[in-house]
Amino acid sequence: MVVIEKRYRRELLGASFAYAVVLVIVLPLARRAEVLGWQFVLALVPLLPLAWMLRATVRYIRDSDEFQRRLHLEALAVSAAVVCFVSMAGGILAAANVIALDGSVLLWVFPALCFLFGVLRCQIARRYTRE
Amino acid sequence: MNNRVRELRSANGWSQAELAERLAVSRQTVNAIETGKYDPSLPLAFTIARLFGLPIETIFDPDA
């Protein structure tokens, strides 16, 4: 189990680093690209390290034991519900012209889900393992 | 559900980490089972019973 956690941390760290590097290098290039096709391709390049992150998470969950999977599931269910609820609230307010939101707000959905998942995962684990 | 996992682990002189390694689960999982916060699945309960060389019903008490 320790091996699985170490592998997950190593892969996640590598993917996060790659994401940061790609974002810094590729996004300015995508903004400057004159051909729409290139702009499209370059703008989507940051999705590659993100896919690597998702792969690391899937491998981590797949190789976890039954109790760890329960913790993952509870944390993921609650964090997904909260993020969906907040997204819906934002969407409804934007549709009613109460607030102005552009497409870039979608960039916050994945980090928000990851952050909430992490916090809830720790909290739920504490609840189960407290003496 | 009550269980004797902590008692049996101590009798064997194993730490939670050692037992976790023998069961191929995390230390957190062993802790949750010992404190009764998590009831293991049937396959894991059988693995535990096999490891301690005891019948499953002498380790796990469903009536408690």
N, CA and C atoms of all chains as a GROMACS GRO file, in nm:
protein
  585
    1MET      N    1   0.082  -0.121   0.000
    1MET     CA    2   0.000   0.000   0.000
    1MET      C    3   0.085   0.126   0.000
    2VAL      N    4   0.197   0.117   0.075
    2VAL     CA    5   0.289   0.231   0.078
    2VAL      C    6   0.344   0.256  -0.062
    3VAL      N    7   0.371   0.147  -0.134
    3VAL     CA    8   0.425   0.156  -0.270
    3VAL      C    9   0.326   0.230  -0.361
    4ILE      N   10   0.198   0.197  -0.345
    4ILE     CA   11   0.094   0.259  -0.428
    4ILE      C   12   0.086   0.409  -0.401
    5GLU      N   13   0.093   0.445  -0.271
    5GLU     CA   14   0.086   0.587  -0.236
    5GLU      C   15   0.207   0.663  -0.290
    6LYS      N   16   0.324   0.601  -0.278
    6LYS     CA   17   0.446   0.666  -0.328
    6LYS      C   18   0.437   0.686  -0.479
    7ARG      N   19   0.388   0.584  -0.549
    7ARG     CA   20   0.375   0.593  -0.695
    7ARG      C   21   0.277   0.704  -0.732
    8TYR      N   22   0.165   0.713  -0.656
    8TYR     CA   23   0.064   0.814  -0.684
    8TYR      C   24   0.122   0.954  -0.665
    9ARG      N   25   0.193   0.974  -0.552
    9ARG     CA   26   0.252   1.106  -0.525
    9ARG      C   27   0.353   1.144  -0.633
   10ARG      N   28   0.436   1.046  -0.673
   10ARG     CA   29   0.538   1.072  -0.774
   10ARG      C   30   0.472   1.110  -0.908
   11GLU      N   31   0.370   1.034  -0.947
   11GLU     CA   32   0.304   1.061  -1.075
   11GLU      C   33   0.230   1.194  -1.072
   12LEU      N   34   0.164   1.221  -0.959
   12LEU     CA   35   0.087   1.345  -0.947
   12LEU      C   36   0.179   1.466  -0.949
   13LEU      N   37   0.292   1.453  -0.880
   13LEU     CA   38   0.389   1.563  -0.877
   13LEU      C   39   0.444   1.589  -1.017
   14GLY      N   40   0.478   1.482  -1.087
   14GLY     CA   41   0.530   1.494  -1.223
   14GLY      C   42   0.429   1.557  -1.316
   15ALA      N   43   0.304   1.513  -1.305
   15ALA     CA   44   0.198   1.566  -1.392
   15ALA      C   45   0.171   1.713  -1.359
   16SER      N   46   0.172   1.748  -1.231
   16SER     CA   47   0.146   1.886  -1.190
   16SER      C   48   0.256   1.978  -1.242
   17PHE      N   49   0.380   1.930  -1.232
   17PHE     CA   50   0.494   2.007  -1.281
   17PHE      C   51   0.483   2.026  -1.432
   18ALA      N   52   0.451   1.918  -1.502
   18ALA     CA   53   0.437   1.924  -1.648
   18ALA      C   54   0.324   2.020  -1.686
   19TYR      N   55   0.215   2.016  -1.610
   19TYR     CA   56   0.101   2.105  -1.638
   19TYR      C   57   0.142   2.251  -1.625
   20ALA      N   58   0.214   2.280  -1.514
   20ALA     CA   59   0.257   2.419  -1.491
   20ALA      C   60   0.350   2.466  -1.603
   21VAL      N   61   0.444   2.381  -1.642
   21VAL     CA   62   0.540   2.417  -1.748
   21VAL      C   63   0.467   2.438  -1.881
   22VAL      N   64   0.380   2.343  -1.913
   22VAL     CA   65   0.306   2.351  -2.041
   22VAL      C   66   0.219   2.475  -2.045
   23LEU      N   67   0.155   2.506  -1.932
   23LEU     CA   68   0.067   2.622  -1.926
   23LEU      C   69   0.144   2.751  -1.953
   24VAL      N   70   0.262   2.762  -1.890
   24VAL     CA   71   0.344   2.883  -1.905
   24VAL      C   72   0.397   2.896  -2.048
   25ILE      N   73   0.434   2.785  -2.107
   25ILE     CA   74   0.495   2.791  -2.242
   25ILE      C   75   0.390   2.796  -2.353
   26VAL      N   76   0.289   2.712  -2.341
   26VAL     CA   77   0.198   2.693  -2.455
   26VAL      C   78   0.087   2.799  -2.464
   27LEU      N   79   0.034   2.841  -2.351
   27LEU     CA   80  -0.080   2.935  -2.359
   27LEU      C   81  -0.045   3.066  -2.431
   28PRO      N   82   0.072   3.128  -2.401
   28PRO     CA   83   0.107   3.249  -2.478
   28PRO      C   84   0.121   3.220  -2.627
   29LEU      N   85   0.175   3.101  -2.661
   29LEU     CA   86   0.189   3.064  -2.802
   29LEU      C   87   0.051   3.048  -2.867
   30ALA      N   88  -0.041   2.990  -2.793
   30ALA     CA   89  -0.177   2.969  -2.846
   30ALA      C   90  -0.245   3.103  -2.873
   31ARG      N   91  -0.220   3.200  -2.784
   31ARG     CA   92  -0.282   3.333  -2.803
   31ARG      C   93  -0.224   3.405  -2.925
   32ARG      N   94  -0.096   3.377  -2.952
   32ARG     CA   95  -0.029   3.446  -3.063
   32ARG      C   96  -0.048   3.375  -3.197
   33ALA      N   97  -0.085   3.247  -3.193
   33ALA     CA   98  -0.098   3.170  -3.319
   33ALA      C   99  -0.201   3.234  -3.411
   34GLU      N  100  -0.164   3.241  -3.539
   34GLU     CA  101  -0.252   3.308  -3.634
   34GLU      C  102  -0.350   3.214  -3.703
   35VAL      N  103  -0.307   3.088  -3.713
   35VAL     CA  104  -0.396   2.990  -3.777
   35VAL      C  105  -0.486   2.930  -3.670
   36LEU      N  106  -0.616   2.930  -3.696
   36LEU     CA  107  -0.714   2.884  -3.595
   36LEU      C  108  -0.688   2.740  -3.553
   37GLY      N  109  -0.650   2.657  -3.650
   37GLY     CA  110  -0.623   2.516  -3.620
   37GLY      C  111  -0.511   2.500  -3.517
   38TRP      N  112  -0.404   2.577  -3.537
   38TRP     CA  113  -0.290   2.572  -3.444
   38TRP      C  114  -0.330   2.625  -3.306
   39GLN      N  115  -0.407   2.731  -3.308
   39GLN     CA  116  -0.455   2.791  -3.183
   39GLN      C  117  -0.532   2.685  -3.102
   40PHE      N  118  -0.614   2.613  -3.173
   40PHE     CA  119  -0.697   2.508  -3.112
   40PHE      C  120  -0.609   2.398  -3.052
   41VAL      N  121  -0.514   2.352  -3.132
   41VAL     CA  122  -0.426   2.243  -3.088
   41VAL      C  123  -0.342   2.286  -2.968
   42LEU      N  124  -0.280   2.405  -2.980
   42LEU     CA  125  -0.192   2.454  -2.872
   42LEU      C  126  -0.271   2.477  -2.742
   43ALA      N  127  -0.392   2.528  -2.756
   43ALA     CA  128  -0.474   2.555  -2.637
   43ALA      C  129  -0.512   2.426  -2.565
   44LEU      N  130  -0.518   2.318  -2.642
   44LEU     CA  131  -0.558   2.190  -2.580
   44LEU      C  132  -0.439   2.109  -2.526
   45VAL      N  133  -0.316   2.154  -2.554
   45VAL     CA  134  -0.198   2.080  -2.507
   45VAL      C  135  -0.196   2.061  -2.354
   46PRO      N  136  -0.236   2.162  -2.273
   46PRO     CA  137  -0.236   2.141  -2.127
   46PRO      C  138  -0.324   2.024  -2.082
   47LEU      N  139  -0.412   1.978  -2.170
   47LEU     CA  140  -0.496   1.864  -2.132
   47LEU      C  141  -0.415   1.734  -2.121
   48LEU      N  142  -0.298   1.731  -2.188
   48LEU     CA  143  -0.216   1.608  -2.183
   48LEU      C  144  -0.165   1.580  -2.040
   49PRO      N  145  -0.099   1.678  -1.974
   49PRO     CA  146  -0.061   1.650  -1.834
   49PRO      C  147  -0.181   1.630  -1.742
   50LEU      N  148  -0.294   1.694  -1.775
   50LEU     CA  149  -0.415   1.672  -1.695
   50LEU      C  150  -0.462   1.527  -1.709
   51ALA      N  151  -0.452   1.476  -1.832
   51ALA     CA  152  -0.490   1.335  -1.854
   51ALA      C  153  -0.396   1.243  -1.776
   52TRP      N  154  -0.269   1.282  -1.768
   52TRP     CA  155  -0.170   1.206  -1.692
   52TRP      C  156  -0.210   1.205  -1.543
   53MET      N  157  -0.256   1.322  -1.495
   53MET     CA  158  -0.304   1.332  -1.356
   53MET      C  159  -0.422   1.238  -1.332
   54LEU      N  160  -0.516   1.241  -1.426
   54LEU     CA  161  -0.635   1.155  -1.413
   54LEU      C  162  -0.595   1.007  -1.413
   55ARG      N  163  -0.499   0.973  -1.499
   55ARG     CA  164  -0.451   0.835  -1.506
   55ARG      C  165  -0.390   0.794  -1.372
   56ALA      N  166  -0.312   0.883  -1.313
   56ALA     CA  167  -0.250   0.854  -1.183
   56ALA      C  168  -0.358   0.830  -1.077
   57THR      N  169  -0.462   0.913  -1.081
   57THR     CA  170  -0.570   0.900  -0.982
   57THR      C  171  -0.647   0.770  -1.002
   58VAL      N  172  -0.675   0.737  -1.128
   58VAL     CA  173  -0.748   0.613  -1.158
   58VAL      C  174  -0.668   0.492  -1.111
   59ARG      N  175  -0.536   0.494  -1.138
   59ARG     CA  176  -0.449   0.384  -1.096
   59ARG      C  177  -0.445   0.373  -0.943
   60TYR      N  178  -0.442   0.489  -0.877
   60TYR     CA  179  -0.438   0.491  -0.731
   60TYR      C  180  -0.566   0.431  -0.672
   61ILE      N  181  -0.679   0.473  -0.726
   61ILE     CA  182  -0.807   0.421  -0.675
   61ILE      C  183  -0.821   0.272  -0.708
   62ARG      N  184  -0.782   0.234  -0.828
   62ARG     CA  185  -0.794   0.094  -0.871
   62ARG      C  186  -0.712   0.001  -0.782
   63ASP      N  187  -0.594   0.047  -0.742
   63ASP     CA  188  -0.504  -0.040  -0.663
   63ASP      C  189  -0.522  -0.024  -0.512
   64SER      N  190  -0.613   0.064  -0.470
   64SER     CA  191  -0.637   0.083  -0.327
   64SER      C  192  -0.715  -0.035  -0.271
   65ASP      N  193  -0.704  -0.055  -0.138
   65ASP     CA  194  -0.783  -0.163  -0.078
   65ASP      C  195  -0.928  -0.117  -0.056
   66GLU      N  196  -1.012  -0.207  -0.010
   66GLU     CA  197  -1.157  -0.181  -0.004
   66GLU      C  198  -1.194  -0.062   0.086
   67PHE      N  199  -1.124  -0.049   0.199
   67PHE     CA  200  -1.155   0.062   0.290
   67PHE      C  201  -1.115   0.196   0.229
   68GLN      N  202  -0.996   0.197   0.166
   68GLN     CA  203  -0.950   0.320   0.101
   68GLN      C  204  -1.046   0.361  -0.011
   69ARG      N  205  -1.096   0.260  -0.083
   69ARG     CA  206  -1.192   0.289  -0.191
   69ARG      C  207  -1.319   0.352  -0.135
   70ARG      N  208  -1.360   0.306  -0.019
   70ARG     CA  209  -1.479   0.364   0.043
   70ARG      C  210  -1.454   0.512   0.076
   71LEU      N  211  -1.334   0.539   0.130
   71LEU     CA  212  -1.299   0.678   0.163
   71LEU      C  213  -1.298   0.764   0.036
   72HIS      N  214  -1.237   0.710  -0.071
   72HIS     CA  215  -1.232   0.783  -0.198
   72HIS      C  216  -1.374   0.813  -0.247
   73LEU      N  217  -1.458   0.710  -0.241
   73LEU     CA  218  -1.594   0.724  -0.294
   73LEU      C  219  -1.674   0.829  -0.218
   74GLU      N  220  -1.667   0.822  -0.084
   74GLU     CA  221  -1.742   0.919  -0.003
   74GLU      C  222  -1.694   1.061  -0.031
   75ALA      N  223  -1.560   1.077  -0.035
   75ALA     CA  224  -1.504   1.211  -0.057
   75ALA      C  225  -1.540   1.262  -0.197
   76LEU      N  226  -1.532   1.172  -0.296
   76LEU     CA  227  -1.561   1.212  -0.433
   76LEU      C  228  -1.709   1.246  -0.450
   77ALA      N  229  -1.797   1.167  -0.387
   77ALA     CA  230  -1.941   1.192  -0.400
   77ALA      C  231  -1.978   1.328  -0.342
   78VAL      N  232  -1.927   1.357  -0.223
   78VAL     CA  233  -1.963   1.484  -0.158
   78VAL      C  234  -1.900   1.601  -0.232
   79SER      N  235  -1.771   1.587  -0.270
   79SER     CA  236  -1.706   1.700  -0.339
   79SER      C  237  -1.771   1.725  -0.475
   80ALA      N  238  -1.807   1.619  -0.548
   80ALA     CA  239  -1.874   1.637  -0.678
   80ALA      C  240  -2.010   1.705  -0.658
   81ALA      N  241  -2.082   1.666  -0.554
   81ALA     CA  242  -2.213   1.726  -0.528
   81ALA      C  243  -2.199   1.875  -0.497
   82VAL      N  244  -2.100   1.910  -0.416
   82VAL     CA  245  -2.080   2.052  -0.379
   82VAL      C  246  -2.040   2.133  -0.502
   83VAL      N  247  -1.945   2.080  -0.581
   83VAL     CA  248  -1.899   2.154  -0.700
   83VAL      C  249  -2.014   2.169  -0.801
   84CYS      N  250  -2.093   2.065  -0.819
   84CYS     CA  251  -2.208   2.073  -0.910
   84CYS      C  252  -2.307   2.178  -0.861
   85PHE      N  253  -2.332   2.178  -0.732
   85PHE     CA  254  -2.428   2.272  -0.674
   85PHE      C  255  -2.381   2.417  -0.696
   86VAL      N  256  -2.253   2.442  -0.666
   86VAL     CA  257  -2.200   2.577  -0.683
   86VAL      C  258  -2.200   2.616  -0.831
   87SER      N  259  -2.164   2.521  -0.919
   87SER     CA  260  -2.165   2.547  -1.064
   87SER      C  261  -2.305   2.582  -1.112
   88MET      N  262  -2.403   2.507  -1.063
   88MET     CA  263  -2.542   2.534  -1.101
   88MET      C  264  -2.585   2.672  -1.053
   89ALA      N  265  -2.546   2.705  -0.929
   89ALA     CA  266  -2.582   2.836  -0.873
   89ALA      C  267  -2.522   2.947  -0.960
   90GLY      N  268  -2.393   2.931  -0.995
   90GLY     CA  269  -2.328   3.030  -1.082
   90GLY      C  270  -2.395   3.038  -1.217
   91GLY      N  271  -2.426   2.923  -1.275
   91GLY     CA  272  -2.490   2.918  -1.406
   91GLY      C  273  -2.627   2.984  -1.406
   92ILE      N  274  -2.704   2.960  -1.302
   92ILE     CA  275  -2.839   3.019  -1.292
   92ILE      C  276  -2.830   3.171  -1.276
   93LEU      N  277  -2.735   3.215  -1.191
   93LEU     CA  278  -2.718   3.360  -1.170
   93LEU      C  279  -2.671   3.427  -1.300
   94ALA      N  280  -2.582   3.359  -1.374
   94ALA     CA  281  -2.534   3.416  -1.501
   94ALA      C  282  -2.646   3.419  -1.604
   95ALA      N  283  -2.728   3.313  -1.608
   95ALA     CA  284  -2.839   3.307  -1.704
   95ALA      C  285  -2.942   3.415  -1.674
   96ALA      N  286  -2.955   3.451  -1.547
   96ALA     CA  287  -3.051   3.554  -1.507
   96ALA      C  288  -2.990   3.695  -1.514
   97ASN      N  289  -2.866   3.701  -1.568
   97ASN     CA  290  -2.794   3.829  -1.580
   97ASN      C  291  -2.768   3.899  -1.447
   98VAL      N  292  -2.763   3.821  -1.340
   98VAL     CA  293  -2.733   3.880  -1.208
   98VAL      C  294  -2.582   3.899  -1.195
   99ILE      N  295  -2.505   3.802  -1.246
   99ILE     CA  296  -2.359   3.813  -1.249
   99ILE      C  297  -2.311   3.784  -1.390
  100ALA      N  298  -2.190   3.834  -1.420
  100ALA     CA  299  -2.133   3.809  -1.554
  100ALA      C  300  -2.024   3.703  -1.542
  101LEU      N  301  -2.040   3.593  -1.613
  101LEU     CA  302  -1.938   3.487  -1.613
  101LEU      C  303  -1.897   3.457  -1.756
  102ASP      N  304  -1.766   3.445  -1.777
  102ASP     CA  305  -1.725   3.400  -1.911
  102ASP      C  306  -1.678   3.253  -1.903
  103GLY      N  307  -1.640   3.200  -2.017
  103GLY     CA  308  -1.604   3.058  -2.023
  103GLY      C  309  -1.486   3.020  -1.937
  104SER      N  310  -1.397   3.118  -1.907
  104SER     CA  311  -1.276   3.083  -1.831
  104SER      C  312  -1.306   3.039  -1.688
  105VAL      N  313  -1.427   3.065  -1.642
  105VAL     CA  314  -1.464   3.022  -1.507
  105VAL      C  315  -1.464   2.869  -1.498
  106LEU      N  316  -1.481   2.805  -1.613
  106LEU     CA  317  -1.480   2.657  -1.615
  106LEU      C  318  -1.344   2.600  -1.573
  107LEU      N  319  -1.238   2.682  -1.586
  107LEU     CA  320  -1.105   2.639  -1.545
  107LEU      C  321  -1.098   2.607  -1.396
  108TRP      N  322  -1.191   2.663  -1.320
  108TRP     CA  323  -1.188   2.644  -1.174
  108TRP      C  324  -1.259   2.516  -1.129
  109VAL      N  325  -1.335   2.455  -1.217
  109VAL     CA  326  -1.414   2.338  -1.178
  109VAL      C  327  -1.323   2.222  -1.133
  110PHE      N  328  -1.224   2.188  -1.216
  110PHE     CA  329  -1.136   2.075  -1.184
  110PHE      C  330  -1.052   2.100  -1.058
  111PRO      N  331  -0.984   2.218  -1.049
  111PRO     CA  332  -0.908   2.244  -0.925
  111PRO      C  333  -0.997   2.246  -0.801
  112ALA      N  334  -1.118   2.301  -0.815
  112ALA     CA  335  -1.209   2.305  -0.700
  112ALA      C  336  -1.246   2.164  -0.656
  113LEU      N  337  -1.272   2.078  -0.755
  113LEU     CA  338  -1.307   1.939  -0.724
  113LEU      C  339  -1.190   1.868  -0.656
  114CYS      N  340  -1.069   1.889  -0.709
  114CYS     CA  341  -0.949   1.825  -0.650
  114CYS      C  342  -0.927   1.874  -0.508
  115PHE      N  343  -0.940   2.006  -0.487
  115PHE     CA  344  -0.916   2.064  -0.354
  115PHE      C  345  -1.018   2.009  -0.253
  116LEU      N  346  -1.144   2.015  -0.292
  116LEU     CA  347  -1.250   1.967  -0.201
  116LEU      C  348  -1.234   1.818  -0.171
  117PHE      N  349  -1.202   1.743  -0.276
  117PHE     CA  350  -1.180   1.598  -0.259
  117PHE      C  351  -1.070   1.573  -0.156
  118GLY      N  352  -0.959   1.646  -0.169
  118GLY     CA  353  -0.846   1.629  -0.077
  118GLY      C  354  -0.884   1.659   0.066
  119VAL      N  355  -0.954   1.771   0.085
  119VAL     CA  356  -0.993   1.813   0.221
  119VAL      C  357  -1.089   1.710   0.281
  120LEU      N  358  -1.191   1.674   0.203
  120LEU     CA  359  -1.293   1.580   0.254
  120LEU      C  360  -1.234   1.442   0.277
  121ARG      N  361  -1.141   1.402   0.191
  121ARG     CA  362  -1.078   1.270   0.204
  121ARG      C  363  -1.008   1.260   0.340
  122CYS      N  364  -0.936   1.366   0.377
  122CYS     CA  365  -0.865   1.369   0.507
  122CYS      C  366  -0.966   1.366   0.622
  123GLN      N  367  -1.071   1.448   0.608
  123GLN     CA  368  -1.172   1.459   0.714
  123GLN      C  369  -1.244   1.325   0.736
  124ILE      N  370  -1.282   1.261   0.626
  124ILE     CA  371  -1.354   1.133   0.635
  124ILE      C  372  -1.263   1.025   0.693
  125ALA      N  373  -1.136   1.025   0.652
  125ALA     CA  374  -1.040   0.927   0.705
  125ALA      C  375  -1.024   0.945   0.855
  126ARG      N  376  -1.021   1.071   0.900
  126ARG     CA  377  -1.007   1.098   1.045
  126ARG      C  378  -1.127   1.043   1.120
  127ARG      N  379  -1.246   1.060   1.061
  127ARG     CA  380  -1.369   1.014   1.127
  127ARG      C  381  -1.366   0.860   1.145
  128TYR      N  382  -1.312   0.791   1.046
  128TYR     CA  383  -1.311   0.645   1.051
  128TYR      C  384  -1.202   0.588   1.142
  129THR      N  385  -1.093   0.664   1.158
  129THR     CA  386  -0.978   0.606   1.229
  129THR      C  387  -0.960   0.663   1.370
  130ARG      N  388  -1.049   0.758   1.407
  130ARG     CA  389  -1.039   0.812   1.543
  130ARG      C  390  -1.072   0.702   1.644
  131GLU      N  391  -0.994   0.694   1.750
  131GLU     CA  392  -1.016   0.590   1.853
  131GLU      C  393  -1.145   0.614   1.929
  132MET      N  394  -1.984  -0.426   1.472
  132MET     CA  395  -1.935  -0.564   1.489
  132MET      C  396  -1.802  -0.561   1.566
  133ASN      N  397  -1.798  -0.634   1.676
  133ASN     CA  398  -1.673  -0.642   1.754
  133ASN      C  399  -1.576  -0.742   1.690
  134ASN      N  400  -1.448  -0.718   1.712
  134ASN     CA  401  -1.351  -0.815   1.662
  134ASN      C  402  -1.229  -0.821   1.754
  135ARG      N  403  -1.150  -0.926   1.735
  135ARG     CA  404  -1.032  -0.947   1.820
  135ARG      C  405  -0.902  -0.921   1.744
  136VAL      N  406  -0.911  -0.842   1.638
  136VAL     CA  407  -0.793  -0.822   1.553
  136VAL      C  408  -0.677  -0.759   1.631
  137ARG      N  409  -0.708  -0.656   1.711
  137ARG     CA  410  -0.601  -0.588   1.786
  137ARG      C  411  -0.534  -0.686   1.884
  138GLU      N  412  -0.619  -0.761   1.955
  138GLU     CA  413  -0.569  -0.858   2.052
  138GLU      C  414  -0.479  -0.963   1.985
  139LEU      N  415  -0.523  -1.015   1.871
  139LEU     CA  416  -0.446  -1.118   1.800
  139LEU      C  417  -0.318  -1.061   1.741
  140ARG      N  418  -0.328  -0.938   1.693
  140ARG     CA  419  -0.208  -0.873   1.637
  140ARG      C  420  -0.103  -0.854   1.746
  141SER      N  421  -0.149  -0.806   1.862
  141SER     CA  422  -0.055  -0.785   1.974
  141SER      C  423   0.005  -0.918   2.019
  142ALA      N  424  -0.078  -1.022   2.020
  142ALA     CA  425  -0.029  -1.153   2.064
  142ALA      C  426   0.081  -1.204   1.971
  143ASN      N  427   0.073  -1.164   1.844
  143ASN     CA  428   0.176  -1.206   1.748
  143ASN      C  429   0.295  -1.109   1.745
  144GLY      N  430   0.283  -1.001   1.822
  144GLY     CA  431   0.392  -0.903   1.828
  144GLY      C  432   0.408  -0.821   1.701
  145TRP      N  433   0.298  -0.804   1.629
  145TRP     CA  434   0.304  -0.727   1.504
  145TRP      C  435   0.256  -0.585   1.527
  146SER      N  436   0.313  -0.493   1.454
  146SER     CA  437   0.261  -0.356   1.454
  146SER      C  438   0.147  -0.350   1.353
  147GLN      N  439   0.073  -0.240   1.355
  147GLN     CA  440  -0.037  -0.223   1.257
  147GLN      C  441   0.020  -0.226   1.115
  148ALA      N  442   0.137  -0.165   1.099
  148ALA     CA  443   0.198  -0.160   0.965
  148ALA      C  444   0.236  -0.301   0.918
  149GLU      N  445   0.287  -0.382   1.010
  149GLU     CA  446   0.326  -0.519   0.973
  149GLU      C  447   0.204  -0.601   0.933
  150LEU      N  448   0.097  -0.588   1.013
  150LEU     CA  449  -0.025  -0.661   0.980
  150LEU      C  450  -0.082  -0.613   0.846
  151ALA      N  451  -0.077  -0.483   0.826
  151ALA     CA  452  -0.127  -0.426   0.700
  151ALA      C  453  -0.050  -0.485   0.582
  152GLU      N  454   0.080  -0.497   0.598
  152GLU     CA  455   0.162  -0.550   0.489
  152GLU      C  456   0.126  -0.696   0.460
  153ARG      N  457   0.103  -0.773   0.568
  153ARG     CA  458   0.068  -0.914   0.550
  153ARG      C  459  -0.069  -0.930   0.484
  154LEU      N  460  -0.158  -0.833   0.508
  154LEU     CA  461  -0.293  -0.841   0.451
  154LEU      C  462  -0.304  -0.768   0.317
  155ALA      N  463  -0.195  -0.700   0.277
  155ALA     CA  464  -0.194  -0.618   0.155
  155ALA      C  465  -0.302  -0.510   0.159
  156VAL      N  466  -0.313  -0.446   0.275
  156VAL     CA  467  -0.402  -0.330   0.289
  156VAL      C  468  -0.322  -0.218   0.352
  157SER      N  469  -0.384  -0.101   0.368
  157SER     CA  470  -0.312   0.011   0.430
  157SER      C  471  -0.319   0.001   0.582
  158ARG      N  472  -0.227   0.071   0.649
  158ARG     CA  473  -0.228   0.073   0.796
  158ARG      C  474  -0.357   0.136   0.846
  159GLN      N  475  -0.405   0.236   0.771
  159GLN     CA  476  -0.531   0.304   0.805
  159GLN      C  477  -0.648   0.205   0.807
  160THR      N  478  -0.642   0.110   0.715
  160THR     CA  479  -0.749   0.009   0.706
  160THR      C  480  -0.746  -0.082   0.829
  161VAL      N  481  -0.626  -0.124   0.869
  161VAL     CA  482  -0.612  -0.208   0.988
  161VAL      C  483  -0.664  -0.133   1.110
  162ASN      N  484  -0.627  -0.006   1.120
  162ASN     CA  485  -0.672   0.077   1.232
  162ASN      C  486  -0.824   0.087   1.237
  163ALA      N  487  -0.885   0.110   1.121
  163ALA     CA  488  -1.031   0.124   1.115
  163ALA      C  489  -1.101  -0.007   1.153
  164ILE      N  490  -1.041  -0.119   1.116
  164ILE     CA  491  -1.101  -0.249   1.152
  164ILE      C  492  -1.086  -0.272   1.302
  165GLU      N  493  -0.969  -0.244   1.355
  165GLU     CA  494  -0.944  -0.267   1.498
  165GLU      C  495  -1.036  -0.182   1.586
  166THR      N  496  -1.060  -0.060   1.544
  166THR     CA  497  -1.144   0.030   1.626
  166THR      C  498  -1.293   0.003   1.602
  167GLY      N  499  -1.324  -0.088   1.511
  167GLY     CA  500  -1.464  -0.123   1.485
  167GLY      C  501  -1.537  -0.020   1.400
  168LYS      N  502  -1.460   0.073   1.341
  168LYS     CA  503  -1.523   0.176   1.257
  168LYS      C  504  -1.554   0.123   1.118
  169TYR      N  505  -1.486   0.016   1.082
  169TYR     CA  506  -1.508  -0.041   0.949
  169TYR      C  507  -1.512  -0.194   0.959
  170ASP      N  508  -1.618  -0.250   0.903
  170ASP     CA  509  -1.630  -0.396   0.899
  170ASP      C  510  -1.575  -0.446   0.766
  171PRO      N  511  -1.476  -0.533   0.770
  171PRO     CA  512  -1.415  -0.578   0.643
  171PRO      C  513  -1.512  -0.664   0.560
  172SER      N  514  -1.485  -0.671   0.432
  172SER     CA  515  -1.564  -0.757   0.344
  172SER      C  516  -1.538  -0.903   0.382
  173LEU      N  517  -1.621  -0.990   0.332
  173LEU     CA  518  -1.604  -1.133   0.362
  173LEU      C  519  -1.466  -1.186   0.316
  174PRO      N  520  -1.421  -1.154   0.193
  174PRO     CA  521  -1.289  -1.203   0.152
  174PRO      C  522  -1.177  -1.154   0.244
  175LEU      N  523  -1.184  -1.026   0.285
  175LEU     CA  524  -1.079  -0.974   0.374
  175LEU      C  525  -1.088  -1.038   0.512
  176ALA      N  526  -1.210  -1.059   0.560
  176ALA     CA  527  -1.229  -1.124   0.691
  176ALA      C  528  -1.172  -1.266   0.688
  177PHE      N  529  -1.192  -1.336   0.577
  177PHE     CA  530  -1.137  -1.472   0.564
  177PHE      C  531  -0.984  -1.468   0.558
  178THR      N  532  -0.930  -1.366   0.490
  178THR     CA  533  -0.784  -1.353   0.483
  178THR      C  534  -0.727  -1.331   0.623
  179ILE      N  535  -0.796  -1.247   0.701
  179ILE     CA  536  -0.753  -1.220   0.839
  179ILE      C  537  -0.757  -1.350   0.921
  180ALA      N  538  -0.868  -1.422   0.907
  180ALA     CA  539  -0.884  -1.547   0.982
  180ALA      C  540  -0.775  -1.648   0.945
  181ARG      N  541  -0.746  -1.656   0.815
  181ARG     CA  542  -0.643  -1.749   0.766
  181ARG      C  543  -0.506  -1.710   0.822
  182LEU      N  544  -0.481  -1.580   0.823
  182LEU     CA  545  -0.351  -1.531   0.872
  182LEU      C  546  -0.329  -1.568   1.019
  183PHE      N  547  -0.435  -1.555   1.099
  183PHE     CA  548  -0.422  -1.588   1.241
  183PHE      C  549  -0.447  -1.736   1.269
  184GLY      N  550  -0.487  -1.810   1.167
  184GLY     CA  551  -0.509  -1.954   1.182
  184GLY      C  552  -0.628  -1.986   1.272
  185LEU      N  553  -0.731  -1.902   1.263
  185LEU     CA  554  -0.850  -1.922   1.348
  185LEU      C  555  -0.976  -1.919   1.264
  186PRO      N  556  -1.084  -1.982   1.314
  186PRO     CA  557  -1.212  -1.971   1.240
  186PRO      C  558  -1.261  -1.826   1.244
  187ILE      N  559  -1.326  -1.786   1.138
  187ILE     CA  560  -1.368  -1.646   1.124
  187ILE      C  561  -1.459  -1.600   1.240
  188GLU      N  562  -1.544  -1.693   1.286
  188GLU     CA  563  -1.640  -1.653   1.391
  188GLU      C  564  -1.577  -1.633   1.528
  189THR      N  565  -1.451  -1.680   1.542
  189THR     CA  566  -1.382  -1.656   1.670
  189THR      C  567  -1.312  -1.520   1.669
  190ILE      N  568  -1.304  -1.458   1.553
  190ILE     CA  569  -1.239  -1.326   1.542
  190ILE      C  570  -1.344  -1.215   1.534
  191PHE      N  571  -1.448  -1.239   1.454
  191PHE     CA  572  -1.552  -1.138   1.435
  191PHE      C  573  -1.682  -1.182   1.502
  192ASP      N  574  -1.739  -1.092   1.579
  192ASP     CA  575  -1.863  -1.122   1.650
  192ASP      C  576  -1.975  -1.031   1.599
  193PRO      N  577  -2.061  -1.085   1.514
  193PRO     CA  578  -2.164  -1.001   1.452
  193PRO      C  579  -2.274  -0.957   1.551
  194ASP      N  580  -2.282  -1.024   1.664
  194ASP     CA  581  -2.390  -0.991   1.759
  194ASP      C  582  -2.355  -0.872   1.848
  195ALA      N  583  -2.230  -0.835   1.852
  195ALA     CA  584  -2.189  -0.726   1.943
  195ALA      C  585  -2.221  -0.590   1.884
   0.00000   0.00000   0.00000
